[in-house]
Every structure is written in structure tokens, then in C-alpha cells.
Amino acid sequence: MPDLSDLELLTDLGVEIETKKAAARTPREERIIAGFEDIVKFVDEHGRPPRHGEDRDIFERIYAVRLDRIRAQPDCRALVEPLDSHGLLAGSDGVAEAPAEFEDDAALLADLGVAPGGESDIAVLKHVRSRDEVKAAEEVANRKVCADFSTFKPLFAAVTHDLESGAREARRFGEDAGIKPGEFFILGGQTVYVAEVLETFVSEYGRPDSRLRVVYDNGTESDLLLRSLQRGLYKDETGRRITDPIAGPLFGHESEDDDLRSGTIYVLRSKSDHPEVAAHRELIHKIGVTGGSVETRIAQAVTDATYLLAEVEIVATYKLFNINRAKLENMLHRVFAPARLDLVIEDRFGSPVRPKEWFLVPLHVIDEVVEKIRDQSISRFVYDPESASLTGV
């Protein structure tokens, strides 16, 4: 007996088989369905619809354009509606309209370097650089030699000196994302100076933007967009904002809205009954810097050899803004080093301690030093213990 297929065997046995023809799909319909399935998979993985934007992954941008086009065409909507488990066809769900230059998938794919035409063209990338790499290459290519760099060269030299001396700081970009003419930044290992704003405008997405004249420390310049500079500084792990020299009111009773509070300089006088302290009480002062409350800092003074194991009184404080506390404290101690109090006391365990932050200096001289730090002239003065005054160098 010849071998029979299952279907032939069932037919011989009189079993009627109902067969259904699979609905034929055109190649276009199959591509639409497959594309929508990719979008659904994206939503399953990320919990949101794909969005447009140069900072997005290229596949997400492709899915966003595709979703916009499916929503806009009734026949496409009807075709994929049974697959719409996330309600993607109901509205925009916060997804911006596709940029005009990407009217269809082919245009978008071509711009992103995706090779069209294969069985899975959306997943085939050939010689593709990331959007960030493309942007970076464009920005470098758009640089030109700065013809008047001799005007800016001294500014870069001064900034380098200020960073080395502590007069300026390089802070992680992000605390303050503003960018204004006259400011310095570090981007890609280069110092960047914002020379001027060339024009201001509103972008196609309705956001304000500006074109800047940006000068680099290697003698080149470019007309970079403000938002491009911000984006680059955000993404660069080494991107930094260089502060102004002792930015803002360094000391004072009031601060401006954009000042960053750093702490307080405090001057203390000891109530110790140690003979040497008692004999020069009006001249012996402890000078320090704290980021917290001075009162909290001195609360345990009677048990701390740093405070001479005695109560202290606060005789002066100076509010501190936009400066490194540790560097400032080192500066103060360096200025008054010739007048450091040479005193040894025993701590509560009987061990000898030599406190380091007490100085034989009149209060009015401390005021004068603070003022000269504020106006950045302190480097031209030293403290003379013999005359108990500042002298020029």
C-alpha cells in the first residue's frame, strides 16, 4: 500500500477537512505590520511611545517617524488596529510631529546612514556614526582660524593662572546651565570662550536659541549654537564651567539671587584661663571657615583641644559666596602664619596638643585681610608681627 499523506488518509476515511486560505497581504501591508510590531515591541521595553529628537537612539527616531505616518493614513491605521495593544493610534501621546526634512522613512534612513532595500533594512547599518559623532565632526569642520586670536590669547592665559591660583574654579556643568558672553568653559579638553552672541532666534520646535561666536584656546573659532554648546557640556564627562574670579560678593550680609552660598569665616576668642591666653586675650584669635553653623561647630569647645578646652566667643563672622572654603582657609592661615600662636596644652587624656588655628593678631587686621581677599589684592601683602599690620611686598 502506497504511503499516504495525512490529508489523503483522512479523505479516504470520509473525514471532511475544512481548509482556510490565509488572507493574502501585499508587500506594502506586510512592511506596515512588521514596522508597527517593532513599535509595539519598543513600547513594551520602554513603557512609552518612541519620540523624535537628535539626542534619541536612531531606531527610536525611525519608529517615531513611522508611527506618525501610520497615524496619518487611515488605511494604515485600519491595518494595524488589531495589534494596537497600547492605544498608540488614539493620539500623539506627547510625541512631537516629525521634522519636515524627514518626510518618509527613506529620507530619515538616508540621513542616519541606514542602508535601505534589504529584507530587514531597518536593522542593517553600514558605516554608521552616532549622531553625536556626526555633530562633533560637523562642529570641528565648521571651525576656522581666529584671525584676531591675539586679542583673546591673554584672556586664556589669565584664566589658566586664575585656575592654578584658586581664584577661579572649574565646576561640573549642570549646576548652572546658563551660557553668557564673556564666560569660559572646558569642553573636550579645550578651554572655550564665549566671545559674543551673533543672533537670537526661535527654533523650529518653538525654543529660543542663539548663535554664538566661540573661541578656542588652540586659536580657532566657530559660530556654535548655544543649545549645541549646552548639549556638548552636558554629555562631556569632563565638561566644566569656569567660574568668574571669586565670583559674586565674596563676603557680605546680603547675597544676590544667583549666588551659591559656600559658608562662613569665623573669628573666635578664647575664655581659657591658661596664663598665656589670659595675658593676650584681646589679641589671640582662632580663624576658620565652616560650611555649617558656627554655633554648632563650637558647641563642644570645652572638650575639644582645638578650642583650648574652654568656652569661646564669636567676635566676627563673614558670609562666604562662590569660593572654595578649603582654599580660602589655607590662604588665611598662610597670611597669618608668622603670627601663629605657639602653645602646647594637654587634651583631656593628658596628651600634648599644639593647636594650629590660633593667631596673635588684632581683630582690625583680620578685617583688613578679609577685605583684601575680597578685592583680590591680598597677594601683594604679608602680615608683619612686629608692627601688627599688613605690609606690601
N, C-alpha and C positions, 0 to 999 in steps of 0.2 A: 504493500500500500504506500503510495507516494506520500511524502511529508506534506502536511497541510499547514497553512498559517492559521493562527488563532481565529482570524476573521472568517476564513474558508470553513474551518471546522464548525464554528457557530452557525454559519449559514446552512451547512449540511444537516445540522441538528434542528433546524427550523427556528432558531432564535433570531428575532429581528433586532438589528443593531441600528440605533438612531445616530447618525453622524451629523456633526455640525461643521460647517465651513467657518474657518477663522475669518473674521472681518478683515478684508484687505486694507492695509494702510499705505498711503503714498509715502515716498521717501521724506517729503517735507513734514508730514504728520509724525512720522517716526522720530525725526530730529527734534520736533517741538516737544513731544512727550519725553524723550530722553533728556532734553535740556531742562524741562520742568522737574523731572525726577532728581537731577543734580541739585536744583534749587531747594527742593524739599529736604534732601539729604543735608545740605548746608544748614538749613533751619533746625533740623534735628540735632546737629552737632553744636550749633552756636546759640540756639534759643532765640534767634531774631532773624529778620529778613536780611539779605545782603544789601550793602549800601555802597553809594558812589564815594569817590574821594581818592586823591593821589596817594594818601597815606595808607590805603587799603591794599590787601593782597590782590594780585591781578585777577585771580579766579573769582574773588568776591565781586570785583568790579564788573567782570564779564556776566556773572549771574545777575547783578543788579540791572544791567542794560537789558538782558534777556527778559527778566521779569517785567520791566517797564513795557517792552514791546508786546509781550503776551497779554498784559492787561489792556493794552491799547487796541487789540484786534479781536473782535467778537468771535471769529471762527476759532482762534487760538484759545480763547477763554473757555469756549464750549468743549473743546477737545480735551483740555487738562482738568476741567472742573471736577471729575470723579477722583482725581489724585490730590486735590487741594485739601489736605487734612489740617492745614494751619490757617486757612482763611486768607491766603495770600492774595487772592483775586478780589477781595472785598474792598480794598482801598490801598492807599500808598504806604500806610503803616510807618510814616515818618521817612520813607525813602525819597530822596530828592530826585527831581527829574533828571534824566540822563543828560550829560553835557552835549551841546549841539554838535560838537565836532565828532561825536561817536553816534552817528545816526543808526548804524546797524552793527551787528556782531563783527562783520568782516573788517570794518573800519577800526573798531576797537582792537581786534586781534592784530591787525597790521601795526597799529601804534605800539602795542605791547610786545611785538616780536613773536607772536604765536603763529606757527605755520598752518594756514588753513588747507583743507582739501583732503585730509586723511580720514580714515574710519573713525578716529577719535581725536579730531583736530583740536578740540578744546583742551586736551591733556598733553599735546605734543608741543614742547618748547624747543626752539633751536637758537642757540647763541643768544639767549635772553639775559639781559642785565636787569637787576631790580630797578624799580622806579627811582629809588634813592640814588643808585649809581648813575642812572641816566641824568638826573637832576644835577648831581655833583659834577658830572662831566660837562654838562652844559654851562654850569656856573664858571668852572675853570676855563672853558673855552671862551667864555664871554669876557674874561679878564683882559686888561690891556695895560701897557706900561703907563705908570702915573707920571705924566710929564712934569708936574710941579712937586715931585716927591720931596725935594729939598725943603719944602715948606713943612712937611709932616714929619720928616726924619727926627728933628729934635723932640717932637711930641712923643714918639715911640721910645726914644732914649730916656726921656723923663719918666715915662710910665714904668720902664724896666727898673730904673733907680728907685722909684717910689715903692715898687713891689719888694725889692730887696731890703729897703729900709723899714718896711712895715707901715709906711704912710698910706699905702693902698692895699687892698685885699682882692684876691681872685675868688669869688664866691660861685658856687654851683648855680647855673642858670635855672630859674624856676621860681625862686622866692619872689622875684620881681621880674615879670616878663616884658615890661615896657622897654622900648628902644627909642632913644632920642639922639639928635645930633650932638656931637661932642663926646659921646660915650665910647668906651673901649671894651672889647670882648676878646676872648680866646676861642678860636674855632679851628678845629683840625690842626692844632699845634701852632697856629699863627695868631699874632695879635692883630685885631681888626679895629679900625677906627671909623665911626660913622661921621663922615665929613659934612654931609648936608642932605636935606630932603629935596629931591628933584621935582617930584609931583605927588599929589594925593588923588585918589580916585576910589570908586566903589567897584568891587569885583563883580563878575557875572553871578556870584552867589549872594550878592547883596551885602558883602562885608567890606568895611573900609580897609584900604591898603595904601601903601606908599612905595614909591621907587626911590631908593637911596643911592647916594654916592658913597661907596665903601672903599676905604684904602687899607691895603695890607702891608705888614712890616717888611715884605720882600720887594716893595717898590711897585706893586701892581695895584689896579683898582677895578671895580666893576659897578654896574648900576643894578644892584640886587634889590629884589622886593623885600619889604620889611617882614612880611609873613614867611618868606623863604629863609631869611636870616633867623627868625624865631624858631622855625621848624628845625633848622640845622643845629642850633644851640641846644634845643631840647633833646635831639637824638644823639648828639655827640656826648659820650660819657665824660669827656674831658672839657666840654664846653663850659666856659666861665664868663661871668660878668666881672669886670674890673671896677672896683668902687672908685669914687672920687677921692682925692686926698683928704683923709679924715673927714669923710662926707657928713654934711649936715652940721647942726650945732653940737659940738663935741661935749660941752658942758653947759648947763643952764637949768633954769627952773621950768621951762616950757619946751615942749618938742613939737615939731611940725607933724602933720598927719602921716607923711611918708617916711618918718624916721624910724629906725629899728632900735629899740631900747637894748643896750648892752649891759648896763649895770651901774654901779655907784663906786666912786672913790670915797674912802672914808679916812678920817684922821681922828685918832683916839688919844686920850691922855690917861695915864695910869693913876690909880689911887693906892698903889702899893706903898707900904711903909719901909721898903728897902732904903737904907741910908742914902745911896747914890741917887735913887729915883726921887726921894723926898727932897734932896738938896737942889735938884734941877727940874722939878716937876713941870714948870711952865715952858721948858724947852724940849722935853723928851716927848716925842710923838711917835705913834705907830701909824704907818701909812700903808694902806692896802686897797684892793679892788675886789668887789664881790658882785655876783650876778643876782643875788637874792637880797633879803632884808638884812640890814646892818644889825638891827636889834636882835634878830635871831642868831646871827653869827657870833655875837658877843655874850649870848645868854649864859654860857658855861665858862665865862672868863676866869672865875676864881679857881677852877680845877684844871685850867689849861696853862702850861708853862709858856705857851706862845704869848699869852696876855699877862705874863709875870705873876701868875697865880693870884690875881687881885682883880677887883672890880675896875672897870674902865668907864670913862665918859666920852661921848661923841662930841667933838669940838667943831667938826666941819664935815660936810659931805658935798659931793659934786656929781650930778647926774651925768651919765655917760651914754652917748649915742653913736652908733655906726663905727665902732672901732673894736679891735681885738683886745679883750681885757687883759690877757696874759702878757701881751707885748707892751701894753701901757704900764702895767705894774712893774715889769722889768725896767722900763725906761725911767720911771720914778725912782726906783731903788738904785739905778745906775747913777742918776744925777746926785742923789744924796749919799752915795757910798762913802765919800770922805768923812761924813758926819755920823756914820753908823755907830750906835751905842755898843761899846764893848763891855758886856755884862754877862756874868755867869751866875745862874741860880739853880737850885735843886728842885726837881719836879717832886710830885707827891710821893714818889717811890724812892727819893733820895738820889736820883741820878742827875749829874750835872747837865744843864741845858744852856745854850747860848742863843737867845732869841735874835732873829735876823732882820726884823722889820721895824725896829725902833731906832729913831734918829734924834740926835741933838740939833734941832733946827727950829727957829721961830715959826710960828704959825703964819705970819705975814709973808715969809719966804715961800712957804708951801703954796700959798695963794698965787704968788708971782710965778712959780714954776708951772702951775696948772694953766695960768693964762698964756704962758709962752708955749706950752704944748698945744693949746687951742689955736694960737695964731701961727703955729709951725716954725717958730723961731728958736725953740729950745736947743737945737743942735749947735747954736752959736754961743752957748753959755755953760759955765760949770759953777758948782757951788764951792765957795771958799769958807771953810770952817773958821778961819782966823778972823775974818771980818763979818761972818754970819750973813753973807749976801751972795748974790749971783754976780759973776764977773764974766766979761766977754773973752772969747778965745780967738 
